[in-house]
Amino acid sequence: MATHVLWQADVADFDVWLKVFREDKKMREAAGIRDLHIWQDPAQKDHAVALFEITNLNRAENFLQSEELAMHHERGGVAHIQIKVLEPV
């Protein structure tokens, strides 16, 4: 069974964040991260939630802690990030 990551963050503008997020898909895939679902919180329009499947745990962990990802978060107006790694039982 696969490991998953639940990612949540406040974004300055959801539409701007979504555009940057889509542009960065190949970068996530190269890091062993596959997009599963993206949601916008209906009660908080500038809150993004994403669920990812991890195909390579070592590469994904390195990417999630990388300066490169931090720069993309800045470009997408991301703040207050919460990441939960979910392992199968």
Long-range contacts (C-beta under 8 A, 24 or more apart in sequence): 1-88, 2-53, 2-54, 2-55, 2-88, 3-53, 3-54, 3-57, 3-85, 3-86, 3-87, 3-88, 4-36, 4-51, 4-52, 4-53, 4-54, 4-85, 4-86, 5-33, 5-51, 5-52, 5-54, 5-60, 5-64, 5-83, 5-84, 5-85, 5-86, 6-49, 6-50, 6-51, 6-83, 6-84, 6-86, 7-49, 7-50, 7-51, 7-52, 7-81, 7-82, 7-83, 7-84, 8-47, 8-48, 8-49, 8-50, 8-81, 8-82, 8-83, 9-47, 9-48, 9-73, 9-78, 9-79, 9-80, 9-81, 9-82, 10-44, 10-46, 10-47, 10-48, 10-78, 10-79, 10-80, 11-46, 11-47, 11-48, 11-76, 11-77, 11-78, 11-79, 12-46, 12-77, 12-78, 12-79, 13-46, 13-77, 14-40, 14-45, 14-46, 14-47, 14-48, 16-76, 16-77, 17-48, 17-76, 17-77, 17-78, 18-48, 20-72, 20-75, 20-76, 21-48, 21-50, 21-76, 24-72, 27-63, 27-68, 27-72, 28-52, 28-63, 30-59, 31-56, 31-59, 31-60, 31-62, 31-63, 32-56, 32-57, 32-58, 32-59, 32-60, 32-63, 33-60, 33-63, 48-78, 54-85
